[in-house]
Amino acid sequence: MGDGGFSAARVRRLRGALAGHVDSGAVPGLVALIDRRGEVHAEALGARSQGGPPIGQDTIFRIASLSKPITAVAALILVEECRLRLDEPVDRLLPELADRRVLRRPDGPVDDTVPAGRPITVRDLLTFRMGFGILMQPPGSWPIQRAADELALGQGMPHPALPPEPDEWIRRLGSLPLIHQPGERWLYHTGSDVLGVLIARAAGQPFEDFLRERIFEPLGMADTGFSVDEEQLHRLATSYWTPDPASDTLQVYDEADGGEWSRPPAFPSGGGGLVSTADDLLAFGRMLRGLGRYDGGRLLSRPTVETMVTDQLTDGQKALSVISPGFFESHGWGFGVAVTTRRTTPVEPVGCYGWDGGLGTTWRVDPREELVTVLLTQRAFTSPVPPPVCQDFWTATYQAIDD
């Protein structure tokens, strides 16, 4: 047992549990990292593509919604610099979102609206209470879904080649009504994409440049960005999905060479556009575990990080919000992260926070156990509930704690 309080014998179970998912073909490959008090264990198993070269710890993955916590940190940097204010309306920098109209019924015609009761605030974007987001309905079921799809706003699986550049994207979003009143309930995803546009305007530079200069370079996240340079494409895993829910047959979602992440996108999505590595996400997690500190400095203050990872939703808002069955019975939402509010399993203590990426990734920070966990696969989730490989990863990690 090292300084992290892990049992060596029990850590070996982690490899066995994960290897089973690779050997069965459930995932072509994966990289897992666990870090407790600086004791790190890493596993790299399987291949970067079916029948391809082996995965390494430096393999690059599309992290999808793991972009959201990073975007939230970027916004909070600007809040600390007084260039943004949590409860300020976004109208000053995003006039496209001023004077909102709201659907009378979420499933009703897009022209049947009422005035918004108040403006959208920065806090609304961070907490996904802006009144617009991905609906947990079959795609295209309601008129507002079809209208958003026609405008190529990227309200589904990540497709960097689809949305237009930021100014046009926010103009198109502003042409649609909100689905619910600002502050009324939690709606997934879109707040992070709006934050990316807001951050760029507040900082006076492209969103991707701000992330690189203010987060990635200080933390040494050299492989994190919105695309992969040509000379590094050999490290990018092929992405797979199962478009038919009744089938386990994997199909290519995005190739490495010539795929959508092989070139910079017009719209850098703060909600789901980043690629990264396990080591980079570990560095990001360590900074938050350290309450804003990292080797060489401080990214955020302790009070800001503590606020970020505190549940911001009321019981009434949770009762109106949906992502997966029972989720809000034991979880809340902070700024860009889910927060565990009631312990129902051994693997998510109260105060644990993090999120998942729908293209096959998960990341958690557990302050009580001083633990950061990262699991990266290249198989997309088939539902909002994380798949067995994620569940076994968390179980194998927590059972290895021996103090």
Beta strands, then each sheet from edge to edge (+ up, - down):
strand 1: 29-36
strand 2: 39-46
strand 3: 61-62
strand 4: 101-103
strand 5: 113-115
strand 6: 239-241
strand 7: 251-254
strand 8: 275-276
strand 9: 293-294
strand 10: 297-298
strand 11: 331-333
strand 12: 338-340
strand 13: 353-357
strand 14: 361-366
strand 15: 371-377
sheet 1: 2+ 1- 15+ 14- 13+ 12- 11+
sheet 2: 3+ 8-
sheet 3: 4+ 5-
sheet 4: 6+ 7-
sheet 5: 9+ 10-
end
